[in-house]
Amino acid sequence: MCGIFAVVSQENNAGKVIFNGLKRLEYRGYDSWGIALVSQGKIWLNKQTGIISQAKIVFPKSMIGIGHTRWATHGAVTKINAHPHYSKDKKFVLAQNGIVENFDILKKKLQQKGYIFKTQTDTEVIVRLIEDKLKKTNSLVKAVKAAFLELKGRNTIILLSYDGQIIAVRNGSPLVVGFDQNNYYFSSDVLSFASNANQVLIVDNNQLVIYDKDRLKLVDLKDLKNVVIKWEKIKIKDNKINTGGFPHFMLKEIYDSPYALRQFLSQDKNKYQVLATAIKKAENVYTIGSGTTGMAAAQIAYFLRKIAKVPAINLVGAEAQDYFSLFSDKDIIIVPSQSGETADVLEVLEIAKQKGVKIVSCVNMPGSTMTRLSDLKFMVQAGPEVCVVSTKVFTCHISWGYLMAKTVVNQYSKGIEDLSNLIIVIEEYLNNRKNHQQLKKIAKWLANKKDIFLLSKGQNLQIANEGMIKIIETSYLHAHAIPAGDLKHYAITIIEKGVPVVFIIANDEVRNDILNAIGEVKARGAEIIAIGPEKLEEFDFYLPMPDINKTSSILNIIPLQLLAYYMAVTLGNSVDKPRNIAKSVTVK
């Protein structure tokens, strides 16, 4: 959530560079934004609500500035609540990613001292707190340090002073610095400046970075002692971000899935064998995620149980507290993630790390916190995923889980063979025009429905859950995924004539159980959409899928992703930036 982008540009075009950088951060989700520049010894500030790419702004000449995309947490979506925020004397501006959990206490104390607040944001508390600390020191760095140490929660801030100083502090929410030919870039992720810079500095928690008078300095927050700057080479291969001729990023990224899977399959076999050995030795194996990666984690746990006979336990990031006391140094936590910065998952990993738990991650974004916390790290290598709705990364994550499970039972080569065949089948499905015509027809029909149910079992249960997430994210309609065997225990009461029910079927040991559930809802007048290898007379709509045995579940997510896409298009919704949700949820 939210995005920071700042630049020190020798070309005197800081405004344009920041504007373009913020557009590259749009995928994170936002509802307002702002840019602040140092020009002629003063801070020029422009804040807006709405979409960045639709704005037309004339920027003053400037070599230094900061920008921010905001996703509202405290205060409505307004220009005044947008970041950055001025100090009272307009000598500095500040932007924040995160939530100040004790902002109400701090605000009351500051109000008692006579400070006046103009916004509803927790960010303004940081600004006023720094102003208060400046009364005791003439060092802006020391004032920032003192103020930041009073904040509770996961926060990252960036400050720009009228004399051309940038100060940024990280605790939780990501912060990276790029460098190339005397230009510096400060951002929430590497992707935003990967086309401009060739080196990156990953700022760790409780570190403070300062740019002043053509020098960059990294210090420890608590004692302000210098920390050696370790530049890393930027390894993102595809720096170009465009739809490639597709109408939306979501559709392009679904079509990218075969390419992404091929990239992922080219990784080092030895790492899988190291992981397999660790899994065999572990006392407990956990998987963890939130939202879509929560479904990926659950599917990975399923593959470990079903294929590798490992009793893997799946955890939801925000609901894992009751496991904290059970973690030990004999355990493993496996974590898939797109951003590697999901706050509620990171909180679990940090506690697990303290208890000696081995952390294994599979992340798409280079330089992430999760990657740096991990004992064994895999990179998805799916390329940028710009659409807020995750598609190709989910497909890669569950394929990674499948290969991991096959490796545990010494079938790595068979796993590679199965997934190589899967790639071919996905390409054939995506390139079949009839499939898209049928999906568009179903999407148009579903767009007028109030409730949509998805039922499955076994290998396809988490696929139904992920299909539910996709439909909710894109259509804003109510969808509900149910284990097929649970139908008769509660949901059958609201199944009636005209209610749409999506069934995901494979030719496996639970096929008959799903067919029984189909009979139950059909008897009550439900209209059935079936995804599977065989057409039956009970189906009102049928989406044929090849029978590819153990990887059928991975294949079956593709029509559900496409269905969600076409529903969004039919309803006229914002496909790549659905309302109220963000790509990278860096706050709890």
C-alpha positions as CSV (number, residue, x, y, z in Angstrom):
1,M,0.0,0.0,0.0
2,C,1.2,3.5,-0.9
3,G,4.4,4.2,-2.8
4,I,7.4,6.5,-2.3
5,F,9.4,7.8,-5.2
6,A,12.1,10.5,-4.9
7,V,14.9,11.6,-7.1
8,V,18.1,13.6,-7.3
9,S,18.4,14.4,-11.0
10,Q,21.3,16.1,-12.6
11,E,19.1,16.8,-15.6
12,N,17.0,19.4,-13.7
13,N,13.8,17.5,-14.5
14,A,13.0,16.0,-11.1
15,G,9.2,16.6,-11.5
16,K,8.9,14.6,-14.7
17,V,11.1,11.7,-13.4
18,I,9.0,11.5,-10.2
19,F,5.7,11.7,-12.1
20,N,6.8,8.7,-14.3
21,G,8.1,6.9,-11.2
22,L,4.8,7.2,-9.5
23,K,3.1,5.8,-12.6
24,R,5.3,2.8,-12.2
25,L,4.1,2.4,-8.6
26,E,0.4,2.5,-9.6
27,Y,0.2,-1.2,-9.4
28,R,0.5,-1.0,-5.6
29,G,-2.9,0.7,-5.3
30,Y,-3.7,4.3,-4.4
31,D,-6.4,6.9,-4.4
32,S,-4.5,10.1,-4.2
33,W,-0.9,11.3,-4.8
34,G,1.4,14.3,-4.6
35,I,4.8,15.6,-5.7
36,A,7.1,18.1,-3.9
37,L,10.1,19.8,-5.6
38,V,12.8,22.1,-4.4
39,S,12.7,25.1,-6.8
40,Q,14.4,28.5,-6.3
41,G,15.0,27.8,-2.6
42,K,11.4,26.9,-1.8
43,I,9.3,23.7,-1.8
44,W,6.8,23.6,-4.6
45,L,3.9,21.1,-3.8
46,N,1.1,19.7,-5.9
47,K,-1.4,17.1,-4.5
48,Q,-4.2,15.4,-6.4
49,T,-6.9,12.7,-6.1
50,G,-7.6,10.3,-8.9
51,I,-5.5,8.7,-11.6
52,I,-1.9,9.9,-12.1
53,S,-1.8,9.3,-15.8
54,Q,-4.8,11.6,-16.4
55,A,-3.2,14.6,-14.7
56,K,-1.6,17.4,-16.7
57,I,1.0,19.3,-14.7
58,V,3.7,21.8,-15.6
59,F,6.6,21.2,-13.3
60,P,9.1,23.9,-12.3
61,K,12.8,23.2,-13.0
62,S,14.2,21.2,-10.1
63,M,17.0,18.8,-9.4
64,I,15.4,17.2,-6.3
65,G,12.0,16.1,-5.1
66,I,9.8,13.5,-3.5
67,G,6.5,11.9,-4.6
68,H,3.9,9.6,-3.0
69,T,0.9,7.5,-3.9
70,R,-1.6,7.2,-1.0
71,W,-4.1,4.5,-0.1
72,A,-6.3,6.1,2.5
73,T,-6.2,4.6,6.0
74,H,-6.7,7.7,8.3
75,G,-8.8,10.4,6.7
76,A,-10.9,10.6,3.6
77,V,-9.6,10.7,0.0
78,T,-8.9,14.4,-0.4
79,K,-6.2,16.7,-1.7
80,I,-5.4,18.0,1.8
81,N,-5.0,14.4,3.2
82,A,-2.8,13.4,0.3
83,H,1.0,13.3,0.9
84,P,3.5,14.9,1.1
85,H,2.6,17.2,4.0
86,Y,4.1,20.6,4.7
87,S,5.7,21.7,8.0
88,K,4.1,24.8,9.4
89,D,7.0,27.0,8.1
90,K,7.0,25.1,4.8
91,K,10.7,24.3,5.2
92,F,10.2,20.6,4.8
93,V,7.6,18.2,3.5
94,L,7.1,14.5,4.5
95,A,5.4,11.4,3.1
96,Q,4.8,8.1,4.9
97,N,4.1,4.5,4.1
98,G,2.5,2.6,7.0
99,I,0.3,3.3,10.0
100,V,1.3,5.1,13.2
101,E,-0.4,2.8,15.7
102,N,-0.1,5.3,18.5
103,F,-0.9,8.4,16.5
104,D,-3.9,9.3,18.7
105,I,-1.8,9.4,21.8
106,L,0.9,11.4,20.1
107,K,-1.6,13.8,18.6
108,K,-3.3,14.6,21.9
109,K,0.1,15.4,23.5
110,L,1.0,17.7,20.6
111,Q,-2.4,19.4,20.7
112,Q,-1.8,20.1,24.4
113,K,1.4,21.8,23.4
114,G,-0.6,24.0,21.0
115,Y,0.0,22.3,17.7
116,I,-2.8,22.7,15.2
117,F,-3.7,19.9,12.8
118,K,-5.0,20.5,9.3
119,T,-5.6,17.0,8.1
120,Q,-7.1,13.7,9.4
121,T,-4.0,11.7,8.7
122,D,-1.6,10.0,11.1
123,T,1.2,11.3,8.9
124,E,0.7,14.8,10.0
125,V,1.5,13.7,13.5
126,I,5.0,12.8,12.4
127,V,5.4,16.2,10.8
128,R,4.3,18.0,14.0
129,L,6.4,15.7,16.1
130,I,9.5,16.5,14.1
131,E,8.7,20.2,14.4
132,D,8.5,19.7,18.2
133,K,11.9,17.9,18.3
134,L,13.5,20.7,16.3
135,K,12.9,23.1,19.2
136,K,15.6,21.1,21.1
137,T,18.1,20.7,18.2
138,N,19.2,22.5,15.1
139,S,19.8,19.1,13.4
140,L,17.0,17.9,11.2
141,V,18.5,14.4,11.1
142,K,18.5,14.3,14.9
143,A,14.9,15.6,15.1
144,V,13.7,13.0,12.6
145,K,15.5,10.3,14.6
146,A,13.9,11.4,17.9
147,A,10.4,11.6,16.3
148,F,10.7,8.3,14.5
149,L,11.7,6.4,17.7
150,E,8.4,7.5,19.3
151,L,6.3,5.9,16.5
152,K,4.7,2.5,17.0
153,G,3.9,0.2,14.0
154,R,5.5,-0.5,10.7
155,N,6.4,2.8,9.1
156,T,8.7,4.3,6.5
157,I,9.0,8.0,6.0
158,I,10.8,10.3,3.5
159,L,11.4,14.0,4.1
160,L,12.5,16.8,1.7
161,S,13.9,20.1,3.1
162,Y,13.9,23.4,1.3
163,D,17.7,23.4,1.1
164,G,17.8,20.1,-0.9
165,Q,18.2,17.5,1.8
166,I,16.4,14.1,1.7
167,I,16.1,12.0,4.9
168,A,14.4,8.7,4.8
169,V,13.9,6.1,7.5
170,R,12.7,2.5,7.3
171,N,10.9,0.3,9.7
172,G,8.7,-2.3,8.0
173,S,7.5,-0.8,4.8
174,P,10.2,-1.2,2.1
175,L,12.7,1.4,1.0
176,V,15.4,1.0,-1.7
177,V,17.8,3.5,-3.2
178,G,18.9,3.3,-6.9
179,F,22.0,4.9,-8.4
180,D,23.3,5.6,-11.9
181,Q,25.5,8.4,-13.2
182,N,25.2,10.7,-10.2
183,N,21.4,10.4,-10.1
184,Y,19.8,8.9,-7.0
185,Y,16.3,7.3,-6.8
186,F,14.5,6.6,-3.5
187,S,11.5,4.2,-3.8
188,S,9.3,1.6,-2.4
189,D,10.5,-1.0,-4.9
190,V,13.2,-1.6,-7.4
191,L,10.8,-1.9,-10.3
192,S,10.0,1.8,-10.3
193,F,13.5,2.9,-11.2
194,A,14.9,-0.3,-12.8
195,S,14.9,1.4,-16.3
196,N,17.0,4.3,-15.0
197,A,19.4,2.9,-12.4
198,N,21.9,0.0,-12.5
199,Q,22.7,-0.4,-8.8
200,V,20.4,-0.6,-5.8
201,L,20.8,-0.2,-2.0
202,I,18.4,-2.2,0.1
203,V,17.7,-0.1,3.2
204,D,17.1,-2.4,6.3
205,N,14.8,-1.8,9.1
206,N,15.9,0.9,11.6
207,Q,18.3,2.4,9.1
208,L,18.3,6.1,8.1
209,V,19.5,7.3,4.7
210,I,20.5,10.9,4.1
211,Y,21.2,12.8,0.9
212,D,22.9,16.1,1.4
213,K,25.3,18.1,-0.8
214,D,25.9,15.4,-3.4
215,R,26.6,12.8,-0.8
216,L,24.6,9.7,0.2
217,K,25.0,8.4,3.8
218,L,23.5,5.4,5.5
219,V,23.4,5.3,9.3
220,D,21.9,3.3,12.1
221,L,18.8,4.9,13.4
222,K,19.5,4.4,17.1
223,D,23.0,5.8,17.3
224,L,23.4,7.6,13.9
225,K,26.7,5.7,13.3
226,N,27.7,5.2,9.7
227,V,26.7,1.9,8.0
228,V,28.7,0.7,5.0
229,I,26.7,1.2,1.8
230,K,26.6,-2.1,-0.2
231,W,25.4,-1.5,-3.7
232,E,23.9,-4.5,-5.6
233,K,23.5,-4.9,-9.3
234,I,19.9,-4.6,-10.5
235,K,19.0,-7.9,-12.1
236,I,15.5,-7.3,-13.4
237,K,15.6,-8.4,-17.0
238,D,12.5,-6.7,-18.4
239,N,12.3,-3.1,-17.4
240,K,9.6,-2.1,-19.8
241,I,6.1,-1.8,-18.4
242,N,3.4,-1.8,-21.1
243,T,0.4,-3.8,-22.0
244,G,2.1,-5.3,-25.1
245,G,-0.9,-4.7,-27.3
246,F,-3.4,-6.2,-24.8
247,P,-6.3,-4.0,-23.6
248,H,-5.3,-4.4,-19.9
249,F,-2.4,-5.6,-17.9
250,M,-4.5,-8.4,-16.3
251,L,-5.1,-10.1,-19.6
252,K,-1.5,-9.7,-20.7
253,E,-0.3,-11.2,-17.4
254,I,-2.6,-14.2,-17.8
255,Y,-1.1,-14.7,-21.2
256,D,2.3,-14.3,-19.7
257,S,1.8,-17.4,-17.5
258,P,3.5,-19.9,-19.9
259,Y,6.6,-17.6,-20.3
260,A,6.7,-17.1,-16.5
261,L,6.5,-20.8,-15.9
262,R,9.3,-21.5,-18.3
263,Q,11.5,-18.9,-16.5
264,F,10.7,-20.6,-13.2
265,L,11.5,-24.1,-14.5
266,S,15.0,-23.0,-15.5
267,Q,16.0,-22.6,-11.8
268,D,18.7,-24.6,-10.1
269,K,17.7,-28.2,-9.4
270,N,20.1,-28.4,-6.5
271,K,18.0,-25.7,-4.5
272,Y,15.0,-28.0,-4.8
273,Q,17.0,-30.9,-3.5
274,V,18.3,-28.9,-0.6
275,L,14.7,-27.8,0.2
276,A,13.4,-31.4,-0.1
277,T,16.0,-32.6,2.4
278,A,15.1,-29.8,4.8
279,I,11.4,-30.7,4.6
280,K,12.1,-34.3,5.3
281,K,14.1,-33.4,8.4
282,A,11.6,-30.8,9.7
283,E,9.4,-31.5,12.7
284,N,6.7,-29.3,11.4
285,V,6.2,-27.7,8.0
286,Y,4.0,-24.6,7.7
287,T,2.9,-22.6,4.7
288,I,1.7,-19.1,5.1
289,G,0.2,-16.3,3.0
290,S,-2.6,-13.7,2.8
291,G,-5.2,-13.2,0.1
292,T,-4.2,-14.8,-3.2
293,T,-0.9,-15.9,-1.8
294,G,-2.8,-17.4,1.1
295,M,-4.6,-19.6,-1.4
296,A,-1.3,-20.4,-3.0
297,A,0.2,-21.3,0.4
298,A,-2.9,-23.6,1.0
299,Q,-2.4,-25.3,-2.4
300,I,1.3,-25.8,-1.7
301,A,0.4,-27.4,1.6
302,Y,-2.1,-29.6,-0.2
303,F,0.6,-30.8,-2.7
304,L,3.0,-31.5,0.2
305,R,0.3,-33.6,2.0
306,K,-1.0,-35.4,-1.1
307,I,2.1,-36.0,-3.1
308,A,4.9,-36.0,-0.5
309,K,2.9,-37.3,2.5
310,V,4.2,-34.4,4.6
311,P,1.6,-33.2,7.1
312,A,1.9,-29.5,6.1
313,I,-0.1,-27.0,8.0
314,N,-1.3,-23.8,6.3
315,L,-1.5,-20.5,8.2
316,V,-3.2,-17.3,7.3
317,G,-0.9,-14.3,7.9
318,A,-3.2,-12.2,10.0
319,E,-4.4,-15.2,12.1
320,A,-1.3,-17.1,13.0
321,Q,-0.8,-15.8,16.5
322,D,-1.9,-19.0,18.2
323,Y,1.0,-20.8,16.5
324,F,3.7,-18.5,17.8
325,S,4.3,-20.5,21.0
326,L,4.5,-23.7,19.0
327,F,7.3,-22.6,16.6
328,S,10.7,-24.2,17.2
329,D,14.1,-24.4,15.5
330,K,13.1,-27.8,14.1
331,D,10.4,-26.3,11.9
332,I,10.1,-24.8,8.4
333,I,7.8,-22.0,7.2
334,I,7.3,-21.9,3.4
335,V,6.1,-18.5,2.2
336,P,5.0,-17.6,-1.4
337,S,4.7,-13.8,-2.1
338,Q,4.5,-11.4,-5.0
339,S,5.9,-8.4,-3.2
340,G,7.7,-10.0,-0.3
341,E,6.5,-7.1,1.8
342,T,3.1,-8.2,3.2
343,A,3.0,-6.8,6.7
344,D,0.9,-9.4,8.5
345,V,3.0,-12.3,7.0
346,L,6.3,-10.5,7.8
347,E,5.3,-10.1,11.4
348,V,4.9,-13.9,11.7
349,L,8.2,-14.5,9.9
350,E,10.1,-12.1,12.2
351,I,8.8,-14.0,15.3
352,A,9.5,-17.4,13.7
353,K,13.0,-16.2,12.9
354,Q,13.6,-15.3,16.5
355,K,12.6,-18.9,17.4
356,G,15.1,-20.4,14.9
357,V,12.5,-21.5,12.4
358,K,13.9,-22.1,8.9
359,I,12.2,-19.7,6.4
360,V,11.9,-20.6,2.7
361,S,10.4,-18.0,0.4
362,C,9.4,-17.8,-3.2
363,V,9.1,-14.1,-4.1
364,N,8.6,-12.2,-7.4
365,M,9.9,-8.8,-6.3
366,P,13.8,-8.5,-6.0
367,G,15.3,-7.1,-2.9
368,S,12.2,-7.7,-0.7
369,T,12.2,-8.0,3.1
370,M,10.9,-11.7,2.9
371,T,13.8,-12.6,0.7
372,R,16.3,-11.1,3.1
373,L,14.7,-12.9,6.0
374,S,14.9,-16.2,4.2
375,D,17.3,-19.1,4.8
376,L,16.5,-20.4,1.4
377,K,15.1,-18.2,-1.3
378,F,13.6,-18.8,-4.7
379,M,12.7,-16.1,-7.2
380,V,9.5,-16.4,-9.2
381,Q,11.0,-14.6,-12.2
382,A,7.6,-13.9,-13.6
383,G,8.5,-10.4,-14.6
384,P,6.5,-7.3,-13.4
385,E,3.0,-8.0,-12.4
386,V,1.3,-4.6,-12.7
387,C,-2.3,-5.5,-12.4
388,V,-3.4,-5.3,-8.7
389,V,-5.2,-8.6,-9.3
390,S,-2.5,-11.3,-9.2
391,T,-2.6,-14.0,-11.9
392,K,0.7,-15.3,-13.4
393,V,2.5,-15.2,-10.0
394,F,-0.2,-17.3,-8.4
395,T,0.1,-19.9,-11.2
396,C,3.9,-19.9,-10.7
397,H,3.6,-20.3,-6.9
398,I,1.4,-23.3,-7.0
399,S,3.6,-24.9,-9.8
400,W,6.6,-24.3,-7.5
401,G,4.7,-26.1,-4.7
402,Y,4.0,-29.0,-7.1
403,L,7.6,-29.4,-8.1
404,M,8.7,-29.1,-4.5
405,A,6.4,-31.9,-3.5
406,K,7.6,-34.1,-6.3
407,T,11.2,-33.4,-5.4
408,V,10.6,-34.6,-1.8
409,V,9.6,-38.0,-3.2
410,N,12.6,-38.1,-5.5
411,Q,10.5,-37.3,-8.6
412,Y,12.0,-33.9,-9.6
413,S,12.4,-35.0,-13.3
414,K,8.8,-36.2,-13.4
415,G,7.7,-32.9,-11.9
416,I,9.5,-31.0,-14.6
417,E,8.0,-33.2,-17.2
418,D,4.5,-32.6,-15.8
419,L,4.9,-28.9,-15.6
420,S,6.4,-28.7,-19.1
421,N,3.4,-30.4,-20.5
422,L,1.1,-28.1,-18.5
423,I,2.8,-25.0,-20.1
424,I,1.9,-26.4,-23.6
425,V,-1.7,-27.1,-22.5
426,I,-2.1,-23.5,-21.0
427,E,-0.8,-22.0,-24.3
428,E,-3.3,-24.1,-26.3
429,Y,-6.1,-23.0,-24.1
430,L,-5.3,-19.4,-24.2
431,N,-4.9,-19.4,-28.0
432,N,-8.3,-21.1,-28.6
433,R,-10.8,-18.4,-29.6
434,K,-13.8,-20.5,-28.7
435,N,-12.7,-20.6,-25.1
436,H,-12.7,-16.8,-24.9
437,Q,-16.1,-16.6,-26.7
438,Q,-17.7,-19.0,-24.1
439,L,-16.1,-17.1,-21.2
440,K,-17.4,-13.8,-22.4
441,K,-20.9,-15.3,-22.7
442,I,-20.7,-16.6,-19.2
443,A,-19.3,-13.3,-17.9
444,K,-22.1,-11.4,-19.4
445,W,-24.7,-13.7,-17.8
446,L,-22.9,-13.7,-14.3
447,A,-22.7,-9.9,-14.4
448,N,-26.4,-9.7,-13.6
449,K,-26.3,-12.1,-10.7
450,K,-26.3,-11.2,-7.0
451,D,-24.5,-14.2,-5.6
452,I,-22.1,-16.6,-7.2
453,F,-21.0,-19.9,-5.6
454,L,-17.9,-22.0,-6.4
455,L,-17.7,-25.6,-5.3
456,S,-15.0,-28.2,-5.5
457,K,-12.9,-30.7,-3.5
458,G,-9.4,-32.1,-3.2
459,Q,-6.9,-30.7,-5.6
460,N,-9.3,-28.1,-6.8
461,L,-10.7,-26.7,-3.5
462,Q,-8.1,-23.9,-3.2
463,I,-8.6,-23.2,-6.9
464,A,-12.3,-22.6,-6.2
465,N,-11.2,-20.3,-3.3
466,E,-8.8,-18.4,-5.6
467,G,-11.6,-18.2,-8.2
468,M,-13.8,-16.6,-5.6
469,I,-11.1,-14.0,-4.8
470,K,-10.7,-13.2,-8.5
471,I,-14.4,-12.7,-9.0
472,I,-14.8,-10.5,-5.9
473,E,-11.7,-8.4,-6.8
474,T,-12.7,-7.7,-10.4
475,S,-16.5,-7.7,-10.4
476,Y,-17.3,-6.3,-6.9
477,L,-20.0,-9.0,-6.7
478,H,-20.5,-11.5,-3.9
479,A,-18.9,-14.8,-4.5
480,H,-18.6,-17.7,-2.0
481,A,-16.4,-20.8,-2.4
482,I,-17.5,-23.9,-0.5
483,P,-16.0,-27.4,-0.1
484,A,-18.4,-29.6,-2.1
485,G,-18.8,-31.9,0.9
486,D,-19.9,-29.1,3.1
487,L,-22.7,-27.9,0.9
488,K,-25.4,-29.9,2.6
489,H,-24.3,-28.7,6.1
490,Y,-25.3,-25.1,5.6
491,A,-25.2,-23.5,2.1
492,I,-27.9,-25.7,0.6
493,T,-30.4,-23.4,2.4
494,I,-29.7,-20.5,0.0
495,I,-29.4,-22.5,-3.2
496,E,-32.5,-21.9,-5.2
497,K,-33.7,-21.4,-8.8
498,G,-31.4,-19.3,-10.9
499,V,-28.5,-19.2,-8.5
500,P,-25.2,-19.7,-10.4
501,V,-22.8,-22.4,-9.1
502,V,-19.4,-23.0,-10.6
503,F,-18.0,-26.5,-10.2
504,I,-14.4,-27.5,-10.8
505,I,-14.0,-31.1,-11.6
506,A,-11.1,-33.5,-12.4
507,N,-11.0,-37.2,-13.1
508,D,-9.7,-38.1,-9.6
509,E,-10.8,-39.8,-6.5
510,V,-13.2,-37.0,-5.5
511,R,-15.0,-36.8,-8.8
512,N,-18.1,-38.7,-7.6
513,D,-18.4,-36.5,-4.5
514,I,-18.5,-33.4,-6.7
515,L,-21.1,-35.0,-9.0
516,N,-23.3,-35.7,-6.0
517,A,-23.1,-32.0,-5.1
518,I,-24.0,-31.1,-8.6
519,G,-27.1,-33.2,-8.3
520,E,-28.1,-31.6,-5.1
521,V,-27.9,-28.0,-6.4
522,K,-29.5,-28.9,-9.7
523,A,-32.5,-30.4,-7.9
524,R,-33.0,-27.0,-6.3
525,G,-32.9,-25.1,-9.6
526,A,-29.3,-23.8,-9.6
527,E,-27.7,-23.0,-12.9
528,I,-24.4,-24.8,-13.3
529,I,-21.1,-23.7,-14.8
530,A,-18.7,-26.7,-15.0
531,I,-15.0,-26.6,-15.6
532,G,-13.6,-30.1,-16.3
533,P,-12.7,-32.8,-18.8
534,E,-16.2,-34.2,-19.5
535,K,-19.6,-32.6,-20.4
536,L,-22.7,-33.8,-18.6
537,E,-26.3,-33.1,-19.2
538,E,-26.7,-31.3,-15.8
539,F,-24.4,-28.5,-17.0
540,D,-25.9,-25.2,-18.2
541,F,-22.5,-23.9,-19.2
542,Y,-19.5,-26.0,-19.9
543,L,-15.8,-25.0,-20.1
544,P,-13.9,-28.0,-21.4
545,M,-10.5,-28.6,-19.9
546,P,-8.0,-31.3,-20.9
547,D,-7.4,-34.1,-18.4
548,I,-3.8,-33.7,-17.2
549,N,-4.1,-35.7,-14.0
550,K,-2.2,-34.2,-11.0
551,T,-1.6,-30.8,-12.5
552,S,-5.3,-30.3,-13.5
553,S,-5.7,-27.9,-10.6
554,I,-3.0,-25.6,-11.9
555,L,-4.6,-25.5,-15.3
556,N,-8.0,-24.9,-13.9
557,I,-7.1,-21.5,-12.5
558,I,-6.7,-20.1,-16.0
559,P,-10.4,-20.1,-17.0
560,L,-11.3,-18.6,-13.6
561,Q,-8.8,-15.8,-14.0
562,L,-10.2,-15.1,-17.5
563,L,-13.8,-15.3,-16.3
564,A,-13.0,-12.7,-13.7
565,Y,-11.3,-10.5,-16.3
566,Y,-14.2,-10.6,-18.7
567,M,-16.7,-9.9,-15.8
568,A,-14.8,-6.8,-15.0
569,V,-14.8,-5.7,-18.6
570,T,-18.5,-6.4,-19.0
571,L,-19.3,-4.4,-15.8
572,G,-17.1,-1.5,-16.9
573,N,-15.0,-1.8,-13.7
574,S,-11.4,-0.7,-13.4
575,V,-9.6,-3.9,-14.4
576,D,-6.0,-3.3,-13.4
577,K,-6.8,-1.1,-10.4
578,P,-9.9,-2.4,-8.6
579,R,-11.4,-0.1,-6.0
580,N,-10.2,-0.2,-2.4
581,I,-7.5,-2.8,-2.7
582,A,-3.8,-2.6,-3.1
583,K,-1.1,-4.8,-4.7
584,S,1.4,-4.6,-1.9
585,V,-0.2,-4.6,1.6
586,T,2.5,-3.2,3.7
587,V,0.3,-2.3,6.7
588,K,-1.7,-4.6,9.0
